[in-house]
Amino acid sequence: MNMSTNPVQVVASDERMSRKLFERLRWGDHPVCPHCGSTNSYRLTAKPTSKQPVRDGVYKCANCRKQFTVTVGTIFERSHIPLGIWIKAIAKLCESAEGITSYALHRLLGITYKSARLIEERIRHAIAQPRLESLLRRQSS
């Protein structure tokens, strides 16, 4: 990777790399079931004879037997917007001191206004949550 390459663009350009990044950030080395909290889970893969593939990043909990991905229980859940777009949107919102509008996100990311609005609303809602808000406040010395 060249030193002038933006790491956000590199990760966001590859959906598999984006998913791996979120898995590492959220779970560390072992997936945690968002339904029961167990670390006893395994990655689902399709059998060689199967005609239906398994989506990348799907796990199954050995305890509660429920399927999950890294997005379950997050602002990314039930969103058809690729994780790479989410990464770019978060980066744009973080680098803009005065904020950024849904319309600007729509133009910058090349997505529909409706998608940009959904992203902006979910990110702003997450930032407003007490736990994250306290983490973002400056620590007084």
N, C-alpha and C positions, 0 to 999 in steps of 0.2 A: 504494500500500500504506500503510495506516494504521500509525502508529508503535507502536500497541499490538498489532499483528498479529504473531504468532510466525512467524518466517521458516521454521522447520522445518515447521510446519503448512501453510504456503503451498506449499512445494516438495512435501511429502509428499502433498498433496491432488490433485496432477496427475501422473499416471504418466509422461507425456511429459516434463514438466519434471524429474522425478526422474531419468529416464534421461539427459537432457541434462546435468544436474549431474554425474552419475557419469562421463559421457564427458569432460567438461571437466576434472574432478579427476584422472582416470586418464591421459588422453591429451593434454590441452592442446588444440591446434588440429588435430592430425592423428591419426586412429586408428592404432594399432599392432597388428599381427597377433600374438596371443598364441602362435601356433604357430611362426612363424619370425622374428618381430621386425621384419618389413618395415613401412614406412609407406606402401607402395604398395598401397592398398586403396580400395574404392569401396562406397558404400551400395547395397544391393539394393532395387530397386523392381519392382513387378509391371507387366507390359506392360498397356496399356489393354484388350486383348482377353483377358487372362488371367482365368480363373474362380477362381484361387487367389491370395489376397492374400499379400504378404510381410509378416512380422511387423515392427513398427517397431524400428529400431535394428540390423538385420542388415546386416553388411558382408561383403565377399568380398575376400580377399587376391589381388592380381594376380600375386604370385610363387608361393605354394604352392597357390593356388586353393581354400583352405579357407574356409568361412563361420565367422563369429564375431560375438559381441555384446560389449558392455562387461563383461558378467558372467563371461565365460570366464576361468578361472584365479583366481577370487575366491571369497569365502565365499557369494556370491549365485548361483554357478553351479548349474544344475539345480534351482533352487528355483522353485516356482510361486507363491511369496509375492510380491506386488507390491513393487517397490522403495520405494514410499512407506511401506509398513509397516516395511521394513527401516530406513529413515531414522528413523521414529518410535521404533523399538526401540533403535537406537543412541543417540539423544538421551536416551531414558529411562535407559538404562544409564549414560551419561556424567554425567547430572545427579544420580544417586543415589550419595551418598558411601559408603553401606554395601552397595550392590548391590541387585539386584532379582531376585525369583524368577521362574521360568517361569510359575507360576500368576498372579502379579501382572501380568506381560506379557500373558498370555492375557486377563485382565479389562480391562486398560487399552487394549489394541489391538483388542479385539473379534474375536480369532482363536481357533482351537482350541488346546487345551493342547499338542497334539502339534506344531503349528506354532511356538508360543511356545518350546517346548523346543528345537526345531531351531535357531531363531534364537539363543537364549541360548547353546547349545553352540558354534555356529559363531563367534559374536562372542568368547566367552571363549577359544576356541582361537586365534583370530587375535591377540588381545591378548597371549597367552602366547608368541607367536613371538619369537625373539631380536631381530630387527630392530625390530619395533614396540615391544617392551618397552624397548629402549634409547632410543627416541624419547620414550617416555612418562616416563622417569625425570627427576627434577629435575636440572638442570645445577648443579653446585656452583660457587660463585663464588670 
